[in-house]
Structures are given as structure tokens and as C-alpha cells.
Amino acid sequence: LQALYHTRPFREIVYNIPDQPSTDQPSKTQIGNALKTVFVNLNFGNFDGNGVVPALSSVVDTRELVRSFGWDDEIDAFQMHDVQEFTRVLLDALEKSLADGQG
């Protein structure tokens, strides 16, 4: 994620993904929102619910992004995933999301 975040053209594409209303069940169609949240938090720090940054942290919460992949927080997220496989899943889901116009 950090390598993609530091790729400026990719980061600008992510920042320009239209916001979609959130639902109780995150899905692959919401991957754009989740990725944008991670990138914003990498840039500015983790926001609380009121948009306030309590303190910059070296850890960024990726649970929303993990759920947008359809992975279970407690099982799939803690399995070792190959970087290439993770990137493929991320880019495929993001491409599908953008093609569907669902951010």
C-alpha cells in the first residue's frame, strides 16, 4: 500500500474517486472509498469520527479496506498474503469498481 501511495499518479486517481454512501456491509464496490480513506490517513494521520486527528500515528487502520476485499477481519486478514497476489486483488477490485462507476 505504501508503494502505491507514493506513486503520485496512482494516488491522484484514488483521491479523485467519487465518494459512495457507506452501507452496513462493505463490499468490493466500496474499495475506492476504503482505499481513499487509507491514503488520506497515510497523508494526514488517522481521523476520529469528527474529522479530528488526535495525534499522528505510525499505524494506519486498514480494516475497512480489508473488509472491502470481502476478507474476514479475523481469518483472511491475518493470513500471509503474497504482495503480488494482494496487489492483483486490490487493482482488479478497484478496476471493477471504477468501471461500474461505483467508486
N, C-alpha and C positions, 0 to 999 in steps of 0.2 A: 504493500500500500504506500509506503514511504517513497519508493522509486516512482510510482505513478503520480503521487502528489507533487514530487519535484520535477515532473515533466510538465513544463508550463502550458503547452498547447492542450494536453490532456486535462490538466487542472481547470483551464478556462472553459473547456467543453462541459466538464462536470458542474462548474459554478453556473453555467447558463442553462442547465436542465430545468424545465418548468417545475415548480412545486406541485405536488399532488396531495390531495387531502389524505391524511393518515386514517387507517382503519384499525380495528382490533387485531386483525390477522395480517401482519406484514407478509408480503409476497414478492416474487421476483419482479412484478411490475412496479414495485416501490424501491427497487435497488438504486435508482438515481437519487432519490431523496436521502436514502441511507448513506450512500457514498458521499453526497454533498455534505451531510452532517459530519462525517468523519473528517473530510478535508477542511471544513470550517474549524473544527476542533483542533486539527493539527496546526492550523494557522493562528488561531486566537485563544485556544485553551477550551476546556470543557465548560459549556454553559449550563447553568441550572435552569429550572423550568421558567424563570422570569427573564431569561436572556442575560443574566449577570454571571460574569466569570469570577468565582470566588478566589481562585489563585491558578496561575498557570501550572500545569502538571506535565510530567514527562509521560504520563499514561493517557491514552485516548480510548474512550469506551467504543467498542466495535460491536456490541451485542445487537443493535438494530440492523447493522449490515449483515451479520451472521444470520439473523432471522430472515432477512430478505432473500437469502440464498435458499431458504427452506430447510436450513440445518437446525437441528435441535440444540439449544444452548448447552445442555449438559452432556450430550453424547457426541454429536458430529463436530462441534466446535473445538473439542479438546483432543480430537484425533489428529495425528500428524498429517498434514496435507502438503503435498509437493507444491512448491512455488509455481511451477508451470501449470499444474492442474488448477490451483487456486486462481491464477491469472486467467486461464481459459474460462473457468466458470464465471468469474467476475465479468470479463469482457463479453462473453456470449449473452449473459443475462442483461447486461447494460445495453448491448446492441439490440436485443429483442425489445427491451423496454422503450428505447428511443424510436425504434421502427413502429411500435404500436402507438407512439405518441403519448405514452403514459408515464414518462419521466421516471 
